[in-house]
Amino acid sequence: MTIDQIIFQAINDLVHKHWLLDWLGIFLASYLNYFLILIAIFLLIKEKNRRQRIYFFCLAALSVILARGIITEIIRLFYYRPRPFLVLQIQPLVNHDITASFPSGHATAYFALALAIFYFNRKWGWRCLILALLIGLARIFVGLHWPLDILTGALIGLGSAFLIRKLIPQIPRNS
């Protein structure tokens, strides 16, 4: 067994130990991402400076598009990794289509969004990075992803947001 499988098994073995843990895993894997999106929208609306709003929108949107829409899809064109529930023939807690597991689209998108939020508002950004991590762990727990899918997705998302921040000119807060 690979280290990826060992870590997956350790996390996924917690399934059906307690109904509340299963419910929490399903909620985090399926619905927590909407809270991240709502936080981004809240910060966008709350920002009074029009130029800062445009900057944040561009930073967040371009980071997610690069991570999830471009890099992840290019990788999936050339490399297919089956999801754990297919390989191990387990019943996932969340229904999912039979699509490529690597890298995790959720991890790429939500780590990119979380880092974009962090660059814009550190207080909310730290919280969003924790939420992105919880989403990733939950997607392992419910049987949809291998740990390496999440780790790679997180690195792609973080790298994409970092790159986009370097490419688009920052607007000083007081302008």
Backbone as JSON Lines, residues from 0, in Angstrom:
{"i":0,"aa":"M","n":[0.83,-1.18,0.0],"ca":[0.0,0.0,0.0],"c":[0.88,1.26,0.0]}
{"i":1,"aa":"T","n":[0.47,2.25,-0.77],"ca":[1.22,3.51,-0.83],"c":[0.88,4.38,0.38]}
{"i":2,"aa":"I","n":[1.71,5.38,0.62],"ca":[1.45,6.32,1.71],"c":[0.12,7.04,1.49]}
{"i":3,"aa":"D","n":[-0.2,7.31,0.22],"ca":[-1.46,7.95,-0.14],"c":[-2.64,7.07,0.31]}
{"i":4,"aa":"Q","n":[-2.54,5.78,0.04],"ca":[-3.61,4.85,0.43],"c":[-3.69,4.69,1.94]}
{"i":5,"aa":"I","n":[-2.54,4.68,2.6],"ca":[-2.53,4.53,4.06],"c":[-3.21,5.73,4.72]}
{"i":6,"aa":"I","n":[-2.86,6.93,4.27],"ca":[-3.47,8.14,4.84],"c":[-4.97,8.17,4.52]}
{"i":7,"aa":"F","n":[-5.32,7.82,3.27],"ca":[-6.74,7.78,2.91],"c":[-7.49,6.84,3.84]}
{"i":8,"aa":"Q","n":[-6.94,5.63,4.02],"ca":[-7.6,4.62,4.85],"c":[-7.77,5.11,6.28]}
{"i":9,"aa":"A","n":[-6.75,5.77,6.83],"ca":[-6.82,6.27,8.2],"c":[-7.96,7.28,8.36]}
{"i":10,"aa":"I","n":[-8.12,8.15,7.37],"ca":[-9.18,9.16,7.43],"c":[-10.54,8.54,7.13]}
{"i":11,"aa":"N","n":[-10.61,7.74,6.08],"ca":[-11.88,7.17,5.64],"c":[-12.4,6.09,6.6]}
{"i":12,"aa":"D","n":[-11.52,5.49,7.39],"ca":[-11.96,4.48,8.36],"c":[-12.84,5.07,9.46]}
{"i":13,"aa":"L","n":[-12.88,6.39,9.56],"ca":[-13.74,7.04,10.55],"c":[-15.21,7.09,10.11]}
{"i":14,"aa":"V","n":[-15.46,6.78,8.83],"ca":[-16.83,6.77,8.31],"c":[-17.66,5.72,9.05]}
{"i":15,"aa":"H","n":[-18.87,6.08,9.37],"ca":[-19.86,5.23,10.06],"c":[-19.49,4.92,11.51]}
{"i":16,"aa":"K","n":[-18.56,5.69,12.08],"ca":[-18.24,5.52,13.5],"c":[-19.27,6.26,14.36]}
{"i":17,"aa":"H","n":[-19.76,7.38,13.84],"ca":[-20.78,8.16,14.54],"c":[-21.56,8.95,13.51]}
{"i":18,"aa":"W","n":[-22.87,8.98,13.65],"ca":[-23.72,9.65,12.65],"c":[-23.38,11.13,12.52]}
{"i":19,"aa":"L","n":[-22.99,11.78,13.63],"ca":[-22.67,13.2,13.59],"c":[-21.4,13.47,12.77]}
{"i":20,"aa":"L","n":[-20.42,12.6,12.9],"ca":[-19.19,12.73,12.13],"c":[-19.48,12.55,10.63]}
{"i":21,"aa":"D","n":[-20.32,11.58,10.3],"ca":[-20.71,11.38,8.89],"c":[-21.44,12.62,8.36]}
{"i":22,"aa":"W","n":[-22.38,13.14,9.14],"ca":[-23.12,14.33,8.72],"c":[-22.18,15.5,8.51]}
{"i":23,"aa":"L","n":[-21.25,15.7,9.45],"ca":[-20.29,16.8,9.35],"c":[-19.41,16.64,8.1]}
{"i":24,"aa":"G","n":[-18.95,15.42,7.84],"ca":[-18.14,15.17,6.64],"c":[-18.89,15.48,5.37]}
{"i":25,"aa":"I","n":[-20.14,15.06,5.3],"ca":[-20.97,15.33,4.12],"c":[-21.18,16.84,3.97]}
{"i":26,"aa":"F","n":[-21.49,17.51,5.07],"ca":[-21.71,18.96,5.02],"c":[-20.46,19.69,4.55]}
{"i":27,"aa":"L","n":[-19.33,19.37,5.16],"ca":[-18.08,20.05,4.8],"c":[-17.68,19.77,3.35]}
{"i":28,"aa":"A","n":[-17.85,18.54,2.91],"ca":[-17.45,18.17,1.55],"c":[-18.38,18.73,0.48]}
{"i":29,"aa":"S","n":[-19.64,18.91,0.83],"ca":[-20.63,19.3,-0.18],"c":[-21.11,20.75,-0.12]}
{"i":30,"aa":"Y","n":[-21.07,21.35,1.06],"ca":[-21.7,22.66,1.22],"c":[-20.81,23.78,1.76]}
{"i":31,"aa":"L","n":[-19.7,23.44,2.4],"ca":[-18.85,24.48,2.98],"c":[-18.3,25.43,1.93]}
{"i":32,"aa":"N","n":[-18.11,24.93,0.72],"ca":[-17.59,25.78,-0.36],"c":[-18.5,26.99,-0.62]}
{"i":33,"aa":"Y","n":[-19.79,26.85,-0.41],"ca":[-20.69,27.97,-0.62],"c":[-20.42,29.1,0.38]}
{"i":34,"aa":"F","n":[-19.99,28.75,1.59],"ca":[-19.64,29.77,2.57],"c":[-18.42,30.57,2.12]}
{"i":35,"aa":"L","n":[-17.46,29.9,1.51],"ca":[-16.29,30.6,0.98],"c":[-16.71,31.6,-0.1]}
{"i":36,"aa":"I","n":[-17.59,31.18,-0.96],"ca":[-18.09,32.07,-2.02],"c":[-18.84,33.25,-1.41]}
{"i":37,"aa":"L","n":[-19.67,32.97,-0.4],"ca":[-20.42,34.05,0.26],"c":[-19.49,35.04,0.96]}
{"i":38,"aa":"I","n":[-18.42,34.54,1.55],"ca":[-17.45,35.44,2.19],"c":[-16.82,36.35,1.14]}
{"i":39,"aa":"A","n":[-16.46,35.78,0.0],"ca":[-15.87,36.59,-1.08],"c":[-16.86,37.66,-1.55]}
{"i":40,"aa":"I","n":[-18.11,37.28,-1.71],"ca":[-19.14,38.24,-2.14],"c":[-19.33,39.32,-1.07]}
{"i":41,"aa":"F","n":[-19.38,38.9,0.19],"ca":[-19.51,39.86,1.3],"c":[-18.37,40.88,1.28]}
{"i":42,"aa":"L","n":[-17.13,40.4,1.12],"ca":[-15.98,41.31,1.1],"c":[-16.04,42.24,-0.11]}
{"i":43,"aa":"L","n":[-16.51,41.71,-1.22],"ca":[-16.63,42.51,-2.44],"c":[-17.65,43.64,-2.24]}
{"i":44,"aa":"I","n":[-18.8,43.3,-1.67],"ca":[-19.86,44.29,-1.45],"c":[-19.45,45.29,-0.38]}
{"i":45,"aa":"K","n":[-18.78,44.81,0.67],"ca":[-18.39,45.66,1.79],"c":[-17.33,46.7,1.4]}
{"i":46,"aa":"E","n":[-16.5,46.37,0.43],"ca":[-15.43,47.29,0.02],"c":[-16.02,48.56,-0.59]}
{"i":47,"aa":"K","n":[-15.68,49.69,-0.03],"ca":[-16.22,50.98,-0.5],"c":[-15.48,51.5,-1.73]}
{"i":48,"aa":"N","n":[-14.2,51.22,-1.81],"ca":[-13.36,51.72,-2.89],"c":[-13.61,50.91,-4.17]}
{"i":49,"aa":"R","n":[-14.11,51.56,-5.19],"ca":[-14.47,50.88,-6.45],"c":[-13.27,50.18,-7.08]}
{"i":50,"aa":"R","n":[-12.13,50.84,-7.07],"ca":[-10.92,50.25,-7.67],"c":[-10.47,49.01,-6.89]}
{"i":51,"aa":"Q","n":[-10.61,49.05,-5.57],"ca":[-10.27,47.89,-4.75],"c":[-11.23,46.73,-5.02]}
{"i":52,"aa":"R","n":[-12.51,47.05,-5.22],"ca":[-13.5,46.01,-5.56],"c":[-13.12,45.33,-6.87]}
{"i":53,"aa":"I","n":[-12.78,46.12,-7.87],"ca":[-12.4,45.58,-9.17],"c":[-11.14,44.73,-9.04]}
{"i":54,"aa":"Y","n":[-10.17,45.23,-8.28],"ca":[-8.92,44.49,-8.07],"c":[-9.21,43.14,-7.41]}
{"i":55,"aa":"F","n":[-9.99,43.15,-6.33],"ca":[-10.3,41.9,-5.62],"c":[-11.07,40.94,-6.52]}
{"i":56,"aa":"F","n":[-12.05,41.44,-7.26],"ca":[-12.8,40.58,-8.16],"c":[-11.88,39.94,-9.19]}
{"i":57,"aa":"C","n":[-11.01,40.73,-9.79],"ca":[-10.08,40.2,-10.8],"c":[-9.11,39.2,-10.19]}
{"i":58,"aa":"L","n":[-8.58,39.52,-9.02],"ca":[-7.65,38.62,-8.34],"c":[-8.32,37.28,-8.05]}
{"i":59,"aa":"A","n":[-9.5,37.31,-7.48],"ca":[-10.21,36.08,-7.11],"c":[-10.63,35.29,-8.35]}
{"i":60,"aa":"A","n":[-11.27,35.97,-9.29],"ca":[-11.78,35.28,-10.48],"c":[-10.65,34.68,-11.31]}
{"i":61,"aa":"L","n":[-9.61,35.46,-11.57],"ca":[-8.51,34.95,-12.4],"c":[-7.75,33.83,-11.7]}
{"i":62,"aa":"S","n":[-7.62,33.9,-10.39],"ca":[-6.95,32.84,-9.63],"c":[-7.71,31.52,-9.76]}
{"i":63,"aa":"V","n":[-9.02,31.58,-9.58],"ca":[-9.85,30.37,-9.67],"c":[-9.88,29.85,-11.11]}
{"i":64,"aa":"I","n":[-10.01,30.74,-12.07],"ca":[-10.03,30.31,-13.48],"c":[-8.73,29.63,-13.86]}
{"i":65,"aa":"L","n":[-7.61,30.22,-13.47],"ca":[-6.31,29.61,-13.79],"c":[-6.17,28.25,-13.12]}
{"i":66,"aa":"A","n":[-6.48,28.18,-11.83],"ca":[-6.3,26.94,-11.08],"c":[-7.25,25.84,-11.53]}
{"i":67,"aa":"R","n":[-8.55,26.13,-11.48],"ca":[-9.56,25.1,-11.75],"c":[-9.87,24.95,-13.22]}
{"i":68,"aa":"G","n":[-10.03,26.05,-13.9],"ca":[-10.47,25.99,-15.29],"c":[-9.39,25.68,-16.3]}
{"i":69,"aa":"I","n":[-8.15,26.0,-15.97],"ca":[-7.08,25.79,-16.95],"c":[-6.12,24.68,-16.5]}
{"i":70,"aa":"I","n":[-5.39,24.91,-15.39],"ca":[-4.36,23.95,-14.98],"c":[-4.94,22.57,-14.67]}
{"i":71,"aa":"T","n":[-6.0,22.52,-13.87],"ca":[-6.61,21.24,-13.51],"c":[-7.1,20.5,-14.75]}
{"i":72,"aa":"E","n":[-7.75,21.2,-15.65],"ca":[-8.28,20.54,-16.85],"c":[-7.17,20.06,-17.78]}
{"i":73,"aa":"I","n":[-6.08,20.81,-17.88],"ca":[-4.95,20.35,-18.7],"c":[-4.36,19.07,-18.1]}
{"i":74,"aa":"I","n":[-4.17,19.04,-16.79],"ca":[-3.65,17.83,-16.14],"c":[-4.58,16.66,-16.39]}
{"i":75,"aa":"R","n":[-5.88,16.87,-16.25],"ca":[-6.84,15.78,-16.43],"c":[-6.93,15.3,-17.88]}
{"i":76,"aa":"L","n":[-6.54,16.14,-18.83],"ca":[-6.48,15.7,-20.23],"c":[-5.42,14.62,-20.43]}
{"i":77,"aa":"F","n":[-4.33,14.74,-19.68],"ca":[-3.19,13.84,-19.89],"c":[-3.04,12.77,-18.83]}
{"i":78,"aa":"Y","n":[-3.73,12.91,-17.72],"ca":[-3.56,11.95,-16.64],"c":[-4.91,11.67,-15.98]}
{"i":79,"aa":"Y","n":[-5.26,10.4,-15.94],"ca":[-6.52,10.01,-15.29],"c":[-6.18,9.17,-14.06]}
{"i":80,"aa":"R","n":[-6.69,9.59,-12.95],"ca":[-6.56,8.8,-11.72],"c":[-7.96,8.52,-11.21]}
{"i":81,"aa":"P","n":[-8.29,7.24,-11.04],"ca":[-9.63,6.92,-10.55],"c":[-9.82,7.33,-9.09]}
{"i":82,"aa":"R","n":[-11.04,7.62,-8.76],"ca":[-11.38,8.03,-7.4],"c":[-11.25,6.83,-6.45]}
{"i":83,"aa":"P","n":[-11.0,7.1,-5.17],"ca":[-10.82,6.01,-4.2],"c":[-11.99,5.05,-4.12]}
{"i":84,"aa":"F","n":[-13.21,5.57,-4.25],"ca":[-14.37,4.67,-4.14],"c":[-14.42,3.67,-5.28]}
{"i":85,"aa":"L","n":[-13.78,3.98,-6.4],"ca":[-13.7,3.03,-7.51],"c":[-12.59,2.01,-7.29]}
{"i":86,"aa":"V","n":[-11.45,2.47,-6.85],"ca":[-10.3,1.6,-6.65],"c":[-10.54,0.63,-5.5]}
{"i":87,"aa":"L","n":[-11.04,1.15,-4.4],"ca":[-11.23,0.34,-3.2],"c":[-12.61,-0.28,-3.12]}
{"i":88,"aa":"Q","n":[-13.45,0.04,-4.06],"ca":[-14.83,-0.46,-4.12],"c":[-15.56,-0.25,-2.8]}
{"i":89,"aa":"I","n":[-15.55,1.01,-2.37],"ca":[-16.29,1.41,-1.17],"c":[-17.44,2.3,-1.6]}
{"i":90,"aa":"Q","n":[-18.4,2.45,-0.73],"ca":[-19.54,3.33,-0.99],"c":[-19.22,4.71,-0.43]}
{"i":91,"aa":"P","n":[-19.05,5.72,-1.29],"ca":[-18.77,7.06,-0.76],"c":[-20.0,7.63,-0.05]}
{"i":92,"aa":"L","n":[-19.76,8.51,0.9],"ca":[-20.87,9.15,1.6],"c":[-21.6,10.16,0.73]}
{"i":93,"aa":"V","n":[-20.94,10.6,-0.35],"ca":[-21.51,11.59,-1.26],"c":[-21.48,10.99,-2.66]}
{"i":94,"aa":"N","n":[-22.61,11.02,-3.35],"ca":[-22.64,10.53,-4.73],"c":[-21.79,11.43,-5.62]}
{"i":95,"aa":"H","n":[-21.12,10.81,-6.58],"ca":[-20.26,11.58,-7.47],"c":[-20.14,10.85,-8.8]}
{"i":96,"aa":"D","n":[-20.04,11.64,-9.86],"ca":[-19.81,11.05,-11.18],"c":[-18.44,10.39,-11.21]}
{"i":97,"aa":"I","n":[-18.28,9.48,-12.15],"ca":[-17.0,8.8,-12.33],"c":[-16.13,9.68,-13.22]}
{"i":98,"aa":"T","n":[-15.43,10.61,-12.58],"ca":[-14.53,11.53,-13.26],"c":[-13.16,11.4,-12.62]}
{"i":99,"aa":"A","n":[-12.18,12.06,-13.22],"ca":[-10.82,12.0,-12.7],"c":[-10.75,12.57,-11.28]}
{"i":100,"aa":"S","n":[-9.92,11.95,-10.49],"ca":[-9.74,12.36,-9.11],"c":[-8.61,13.37,-8.94]}
{"i":101,"aa":"F","n":[-7.64,13.32,-9.84],"ca":[-6.41,14.11,-9.69],"c":[-6.3,15.21,-10.71]}
{"i":102,"aa":"P","n":[-5.99,16.41,-10.29],"ca":[-6.02,16.92,-8.92],"c":[-7.45,17.27,-8.53]}
{"i":103,"aa":"S","n":[-7.67,17.49,-7.27],"ca":[-9.01,17.84,-6.8],"c":[-9.41,19.22,-7.3]}
{"i":104,"aa":"G","n":[-10.51,19.26,-8.04],"ca":[-11.04,20.54,-8.53],"c":[-11.49,21.44,-7.39]}
{"i":105,"aa":"H","n":[-12.06,20.83,-6.35],"ca":[-12.48,21.62,-5.2],"c":[-11.26,22.25,-4.51]}
{"i":106,"aa":"A","n":[-10.22,21.46,-4.32],"ca":[-9.02,22.0,-3.66],"c":[-8.39,23.11,-4.49]}
{"i":107,"aa":"T","n":[-8.29,22.91,-5.81],"ca":[-7.67,23.95,-6.64],"c":[-8.48,25.24,-6.58]}
{"i":108,"aa":"A","n":[-9.78,25.12,-6.73],"ca":[-10.63,26.32,-6.76],"c":[-10.66,27.03,-5.41]}
{"i":109,"aa":"Y","n":[-10.87,26.28,-4.33],"ca":[-11.1,26.94,-3.05],"c":[-9.82,27.37,-2.35]}
{"i":110,"aa":"F","n":[-8.7,26.72,-2.62],"ca":[-7.44,27.26,-2.11],"c":[-7.05,28.51,-2.88]}
{"i":111,"aa":"A","n":[-7.32,28.54,-4.18],"ca":[-7.07,29.75,-4.97],"c":[-7.92,30.91,-4.46]}
{"i":112,"aa":"L","n":[-9.2,30.65,-4.24],"ca":[-10.1,31.69,-3.74],"c":[-9.69,32.14,-2.33]}
{"i":113,"aa":"A","n":[-9.35,31.18,-1.47],"ca":[-8.96,31.52,-0.1],"c":[-7.71,32.38,-0.06]}
{"i":114,"aa":"L","n":[-6.72,32.07,-0.9],"ca":[-5.5,32.89,-0.9],"c":[-5.78,34.27,-1.5]}
{"i":115,"aa":"A","n":[-6.65,34.34,-2.5],"ca":[-7.04,35.65,-3.04],"c":[-7.71,36.49,-1.95]}
{"i":116,"aa":"I","n":[-8.57,35.85,-1.16],"ca":[-9.21,36.55,-0.04],"c":[-8.16,36.98,0.97]}
{"i":117,"aa":"F","n":[-7.2,36.1,1.25],"ca":[-6.13,36.43,2.19],"c":[-5.35,37.66,1.73]}
{"i":118,"aa":"Y","n":[-5.03,37.71,0.45],"ca":[-4.29,38.87,-0.08],"c":[-5.09,40.17,0.07]}
{"i":119,"aa":"F","n":[-6.4,40.04,0.03],"ca":[-7.27,41.21,0.11],"c":[-7.61,41.58,1.56]}
{"i":120,"aa":"N","n":[-7.81,40.57,2.39],"ca":[-8.22,40.79,3.78],"c":[-7.65,39.65,4.63]}
{"i":121,"aa":"R","n":[-6.57,39.91,5.32],"ca":[-5.86,38.85,6.05],"c":[-6.74,38.18,7.11]}
{"i":122,"aa":"K","n":[-7.54,38.96,7.81],"ca":[-8.39,38.4,8.87],"c":[-9.34,37.33,8.29]}
{"i":123,"aa":"W","n":[-10.04,37.68,7.24],"ca":[-10.94,36.72,6.61],"c":[-10.17,35.66,5.83]}
{"i":124,"aa":"G","n":[-9.02,36.04,5.31],"ca":[-8.21,35.1,4.53],"c":[-7.76,33.9,5.33]}
{"i":125,"aa":"W","n":[-7.29,34.12,6.56],"ca":[-6.88,32.99,7.39],"c":[-8.05,32.04,7.62]}
{"i":126,"aa":"R","n":[-9.2,32.6,7.89],"ca":[-10.39,31.77,8.11],"c":[-10.73,30.96,6.85]}
{"i":127,"aa":"C","n":[-10.62,31.6,5.7],"ca":[-10.95,30.93,4.44],"c":[-9.94,29.85,4.09]}
{"i":128,"aa":"L","n":[-8.68,30.06,4.42],"ca":[-7.68,29.01,4.2],"c":[-7.99,27.79,5.06]}
{"i":129,"aa":"I","n":[-8.43,28.02,6.29],"ca":[-8.84,26.91,7.16],"c":[-10.06,26.21,6.57]}
{"i":130,"aa":"L","n":[-11.02,26.98,6.07],"ca":[-12.21,26.38,5.45],"c":[-11.83,25.55,4.23]}
{"i":131,"aa":"A","n":[-10.9,26.04,3.42],"ca":[-10.45,25.29,2.24],"c":[-9.8,23.97,2.67]}
{"i":132,"aa":"L","n":[-9.02,24.01,3.74],"ca":[-8.4,22.79,4.26],"c":[-9.46,21.81,4.75]}
{"i":133,"aa":"L","n":[-10.48,22.31,5.44],"ca":[-11.57,21.45,5.91],"c":[-12.33,20.81,4.75]}
{"i":134,"aa":"I","n":[-12.54,21.57,3.69],"ca":[-13.19,21.02,2.49],"c":[-12.36,19.88,1.95]}
{"i":135,"aa":"G","n":[-11.06,20.09,1.83],"ca":[-10.18,19.06,1.3],"c":[-10.18,17.8,2.16]}
{"i":136,"aa":"L","n":[-10.04,17.96,3.46],"ca":[-10.04,16.8,4.36],"c":[-11.38,16.06,4.3]}
{"i":137,"aa":"A","n":[-12.46,16.81,4.22],"ca":[-13.79,16.2,4.16],"c":[-13.96,15.39,2.87]}
{"i":138,"aa":"R","n":[-13.39,15.85,1.78],"ca":[-13.52,15.14,0.52],"c":[-12.72,13.83,0.53]}
{"i":139,"aa":"I","n":[-11.68,13.76,1.36],"ca":[-11.0,12.49,1.59],"c":[-11.9,11.61,2.46]}
{"i":140,"aa":"F","n":[-12.4,12.18,3.54],"ca":[-13.24,11.45,4.49],"c":[-14.43,10.78,3.8]}
{"i":141,"aa":"V","n":[-15.13,11.5,2.92],"ca":[-16.33,10.94,2.29],"c":[-16.01,9.96,1.16]}
{"i":142,"aa":"G","n":[-14.73,9.82,0.81],"ca":[-14.33,8.81,-0.17],"c":[-14.19,9.3,-1.6]}
{"i":143,"aa":"L","n":[-14.14,10.62,-1.8],"ca":[-14.07,11.15,-3.16],"c":[-12.66,11.4,-3.66]}
{"i":144,"aa":"H","n":[-11.71,11.61,-2.74],"ca":[-10.35,11.96,-3.16],"c":[-9.29,11.26,-2.33]}
{"i":145,"aa":"W","n":[-8.14,11.06,-2.97],"ca":[-6.93,10.62,-2.3],"c":[-6.27,11.85,-1.68]}
{"i":146,"aa":"P","n":[-5.5,11.68,-0.62],"ca":[-4.79,12.83,-0.03],"c":[-3.91,13.58,-1.04]}
{"i":147,"aa":"L","n":[-3.24,12.86,-1.93],"ca":[-2.38,13.52,-2.92],"c":[-3.19,14.39,-3.88]}
{"i":148,"aa":"D","n":[-4.43,14.01,-4.17],"ca":[-5.31,14.85,-5.0],"c":[-5.53,16.2,-4.34]}
{"i":149,"aa":"I","n":[-5.77,16.17,-3.04],"ca":[-6.05,17.39,-2.28],"c":[-4.78,18.22,-2.14]}
{"i":150,"aa":"L","n":[-3.67,17.58,-1.8],"ca":[-2.4,18.3,-1.64],"c":[-2.0,18.98,-2.95]}
{"i":151,"aa":"T","n":[-2.07,18.24,-4.05],"ca":[-1.71,18.81,-5.35],"c":[-2.67,19.94,-5.73]}
{"i":152,"aa":"G","n":[-3.96,19.73,-5.51],"ca":[-4.94,20.77,-5.79],"c":[-4.69,22.02,-4.98]}
{"i":153,"aa":"A","n":[-4.35,21.84,-3.7],"ca":[-4.05,22.99,-2.84],"c":[-2.85,23.75,-3.36]}
{"i":154,"aa":"L","n":[-1.81,23.03,-3.75],"ca":[-0.6,23.69,-4.27],"c":[-0.88,24.42,-5.58]}
{"i":155,"aa":"I","n":[-1.68,23.82,-6.44],"ca":[-2.05,24.48,-7.7],"c":[-2.87,25.74,-7.41]}
{"i":156,"aa":"G","n":[-3.83,25.64,-6.5],"ca":[-4.65,26.79,-6.15],"c":[-3.84,27.92,-5.54]}
{"i":157,"aa":"L","n":[-2.99,27.57,-4.58],"ca":[-2.15,28.59,-3.94],"c":[-1.17,29.2,-4.93]}
{"i":158,"aa":"G","n":[-0.58,28.35,-5.76],"ca":[0.36,28.85,-6.77],"c":[-0.31,29.76,-7.78]}
{"i":159,"aa":"S","n":[-1.52,29.42,-8.16],"ca":[-2.25,30.23,-9.13],"c":[-2.57,31.61,-8.57]}
{"i":160,"aa":"A","n":[-3.05,31.65,-7.33],"ca":[-3.36,32.95,-6.71],"c":[-2.08,33.78,-6.53]}
{"i":161,"aa":"F","n":[-1.0,33.12,-6.15],"ca":[0.28,33.82,-6.0],"c":[0.72,34.42,-7.34]}
{"i":162,"aa":"L","n":[0.62,33.63,-8.41],"ca":[1.03,34.09,-9.74],"c":[0.16,35.26,-10.22]}
{"i":163,"aa":"I","n":[-1.15,35.11,-10.07],"ca":[-2.06,36.17,-10.52],"c":[-1.78,37.46,-9.74]}
{"i":164,"aa":"R","n":[-1.52,37.34,-8.45],"ca":[-1.23,38.55,-7.65],"c":[0.04,39.24,-8.16]}
{"i":165,"aa":"K","n":[1.0,38.44,-8.61],"ca":[2.24,39.03,-9.15],"c":[2.01,39.66,-10.52]}
{"i":166,"aa":"L","n":[1.05,39.13,-11.28],"ca":[0.83,39.6,-12.64],"c":[-0.07,40.83,-12.75]}
{"i":167,"aa":"I","n":[-1.06,40.94,-11.87],"ca":[-1.93,42.13,-11.97],"c":[-1.44,43.18,-10.98]}
{"i":168,"aa":"P","n":[-1.36,44.41,-11.43],"ca":[-0.81,45.46,-10.57],"c":[-1.7,45.71,-9.35]}
{"i":169,"aa":"Q","n":[-1.07,45.8,-8.2],"ca":[-1.82,46.07,-6.98],"c":[-2.22,47.54,-6.92]}
{"i":170,"aa":"I","n":[-3.35,47.77,-6.32],"ca":[-3.87,49.13,-6.16],"c":[-3.7,49.5,-4.69]}
{"i":171,"aa":"P","n":[-3.0,50.59,-4.41],"ca":[-2.84,51.0,-3.01],"c":[-4.2,51.21,-2.35]}
{"i":172,"aa":"R","n":[-4.32,50.85,-1.09],"ca":[-5.58,50.94,-0.35],"c":[-6.13,52.36,-0.3]}
{"i":173,"aa":"N","n":[-5.29,53.35,-0.31],"ca":[-5.77,54.73,-0.15],"c":[-6.12,55.41,-1.47]}
{"i":174,"aa":"S","n":[-6.07,54.69,-2.59],"ca":[-6.39,55.35,-3.88],"c":[-7.85,55.2,-4.24]}
